[in-house]
Amino acid sequence: MLTREEEKALLDLPCHAAQVRANEDFVRLGEHVDHACLIVDGLVGRFDQNHQGSRQITAIHVPGDMADLHSVVQPQATSALQALSVATIVRIPHKAIRAATAAHPALAEALWRDCMVDAAILAQWVVNVGRRDARSRLAHLFCEIATRLEANIGSASFRFPFHVTQAQLADATGLTLVHVNRTLRVLREEGLAEVTRHEVRVLDWEGLAAAGDFQTDYLQRDSAIEERLRIVPPVDQLVRHLVVPGRVPVSRC
């Protein structure tokens, strides 16, 4: 776990908060950036696109995620970031992150572990698109997001906020919009999940996890905090610290 001194170094990082409108790109492909983005509120998609402009969402970032932490060592964006819903982000300068991690090696290890978990999630997304059918793809995605949002997955049924359109679901799962619509109807008719524009209502968690071939191990949620060495323990404090009125200037992107 991080010491108080290390947590203070994290909380004292200089930053600038901004609100981003839904469907707005705030990091563009090929852009040279000098900051990393922490998601405070809302959902953000990481994406790439082909020469025809068709997009593939390669990750969905939830509050608490450092969406482009890798940009500290690769400042030219090889993938872009778009707010899937209205989102609040905090930009933290690369220079400040480098200084903090140089002074506190445990921070560097925590951020390194965050990047490793991002890579594990990406690997699962590749399997999802390449080897699962439409029903399993959507089921796996809903299970992953529910787990990362710390929804009440211990219950047989529950709901969690998910402000994502069917078009965005199609871009995240490599399906057509029509196929997404039909598959959502199948999940509802099977009594597994019901999806609206603003939330997912899980009707049968065990059934949904089985349909999606979902296991939580790649998310490291079952590991002890000292084994994860992630920034999760202080990140809630960081978010509260940053959104105190007047603490950080907030602009609209």
JOKA-V229053 format. One record per run of one state. SS is the DSSP state (H for helix, E for strand, L for the rest). FROM is the first residue (numbers start at 1). LEN is the number of residues. If there is no record, write none. Layout:
BEGIN
ss = <SS & SS>
from = <FROM & FROM>
len = <LEN & LEN>
END
This chain:
BEGIN
ss = <L & H & L & E & L & E & L & E & L & E & L & E & L & E & L & E & L & H & L & E & L & E & L & E & H & L & H & L & H & L & E & L & H & L & H & L & E & L & E & L & H & L & H & L & H & L & H & L & E & L>
from = <1 & 4 & 12 & 16 & 21 & 25 & 28 & 32 & 33 & 35 & 42 & 44 & 50 & 55 & 62 & 66 & 67 & 69 & 73 & 76 & 77 & 80 & 84 & 87 & 94 & 104 & 105 & 132 & 134 & 149 & 158 & 162 & 166 & 174 & 177 & 190 & 193 & 196 & 199 & 203 & 205 & 212 & 217 & 220 & 225 & 229 & 232 & 243 & 250 & 253>
len = <3 & 8 & 4 & 5 & 4 & 3 & 4 & 1 & 2 & 7 & 2 & 6 & 5 & 7 & 4 & 1 & 2 & 4 & 3 & 1 & 3 & 4 & 3 & 7 & 10 & 1 & 27 & 2 & 15 & 9 & 4 & 4 & 8 & 3 & 13 & 3 & 3 & 3 & 4 & 2 & 7 & 5 & 3 & 5 & 4 & 3 & 11 & 7 & 3 & 1>
END
